[in-house]
Amino acid sequence: MHQALIDPSTDSAKLWLVKITVPGYDVMRLARNTEDVKYGQFVFEKNNFDIALAAMTSDGSVPQVILKVAQDPDHVLEDIVNETQGASDGSVTIYHVNEDFLSNEINELKADYDILTGNSDYEWVYLILGLPSPLLRKIPLRIDSSKQCPYALPELYKGPECQYDGEDATCTGYYDDCRTKGNDGLWGGEMGLDPNAGRA
């Protein structure tokens, strides 16, 4: 899988997907493709968009990314931008995936951004994106938890990191439960940490 994702000569198509989240509105999932794409458990609707990658500057400003989305027939995204004065409380997740590996969402293939502002013209909706504050980033529990495995979360359980394929529909995340399932070799906690230590 890793080779297929990074090899530019592979016959498999690389796909760009975006998830646009603005509080109070339905989440929009779009695929830069001529057909809808199901990635993980969600369908990303076919659309046309472009991503202008951040340019590095020496003036100390925060790098920005511009997401340019083609106007849909009902101008749904444009209406959201207008009603929220630029969708500045929203966020965008950008995915770069391989068509042969769409059954499970892979965290390492996505990038999260805050929407700084937005505007539009007759053809496109423009979202100006910036990096989220690192102070708001949640540290994965596997880095600082000696008691629970993060792969027990519903969206990660039986995924590529967990790899459990037995009959149990849920997992507590505790090592004893993982061992009972015969999957303790892939338990995602850090048993060497002090169990009395607080979590970041």
C-alpha positions, -999 to 999 in steps of 0.1 A, spaced: 0 0 0 28 24 9 46 18 -24 14 23 -44 7 56 -26 42 71 -33 51 56 -66 45 81 -94 46 54 -121 18 32 -107 -13 26 -129 -36 35 -100 -52 69 -100 -44 94 -72 -74 113 -60 -79 146 -42 -108 148 -18 -119 177 5 -142 179 34 -156 213 41 -171 219 76 -189 251 86 -207 251 120 -245 251 115 -244 236 80 -242 201 65 -207 189 59 -197 190 22 -175 162 9 -162 167 -26 -140 146 -50 -119 161 -78 -132 134 -101 -159 127 -128 -176 102 -105 -185 101 -68 -158 84 -46 -165 64 -15 -136 68 10 -139 50 43 -176 52 52 -184 85 34 -192 94 -2 -174 124 -17 -195 139 -45 -179 145 -79 -168 181 -84 -141 203 -99 -118 221 -75 -82 232 -74 -57 236 -45 -30 263 -46 -3 251 -23 12 275 2 40 298 -9 69 302 16 77 339 25 103 356 46 80 382 61 69 360 90 33 356 77 14 324 81 15 302 50 -19 301 33 -36 276 9 -63 286 -15 -90 261 -22 -110 270 -54 -143 251 -58 -164 252 -89 -199 267 -83 -225 240 -80 -259 245 -98 -276 256 -65 -247 278 -53 -248 260 -20 -212 267 -9 -214 303 -21 -246 308 0 -228 293 31 -199 317 26 -222 347 22 -243 338 52 -213 333 75 -193 364 63 -166 342 48 -170 309 66 -142 319 89 -153 296 117 -151 266 94 -124 240 86 -113 220 56 -97 186 54 -77 177 23 -71 141 14 -47 127 -13 -56 90 -17 -50 61 -41 -80 45 -58 -69 10 -48 -70 18 -10 -103 35 -3 -120 12 21 -103 27 52 -95 63 60 -58 67 66 -49 96 90 -15 102 74 -30 110 40 -49 141 52 -42 177 62 -64 199 83 -68 236 78 -89 265 93 -109 286 69 -96 322 73 -120 338 49 -139 331 17 -153 348 -14 -167 339 -48 -174 350 -84 -197 336 -110 -176 305 -116 -157 297 -84 -159 298 -46 -125 306 -30 -116 295 5 -85 309 20 -70 283 44 -45 286 72 -29 261 95 -48 254 128 -32 265 160 -9 238 173 -22 245 208 -56 231 198 -42 199 184 -51 167 202 -21 146 209 -28 109 199 -35 89 230 -10 62 219 17 88 227 8 94 262 -16 67 275 -4 36 293 -40 23 298 -60 26 266 -54 20 229 -66 48 205 -75 22 179 -105 12 199 -123 44 187 -152 34 164 -136 50 134 -103 33 139 -114 -1 153 -106 -29 128 -88 -4 106 -53 -6 91 -36 1 125 -58 -22 146 -62 -50 120 -85 -70 143 -108 -91 121 -126 -112 147 -163 -113 156 -162 -87 184 -180 -56 173 -164 -33 199 -133 -30 220 -127 -13 253 -91 -3 244 -76 -20 274 -47 -43 270 -65 -73 286 -93 -70 261 -69 -68 232 -50 -99 245 -83 -118 248 -90 -110 212 -55 -123 203 -45 -90 189 -22 -77 216 8 -75 192 -9 -44 177 -22 -28 209 -16 9 204 -9 21 240 24 27 257 27 3 286 60 18 298 44 51 308 36 59 344 -2 50 347 -6 78 373 6 105 349 -18 129 335 -27 132 298 -17 161 277 
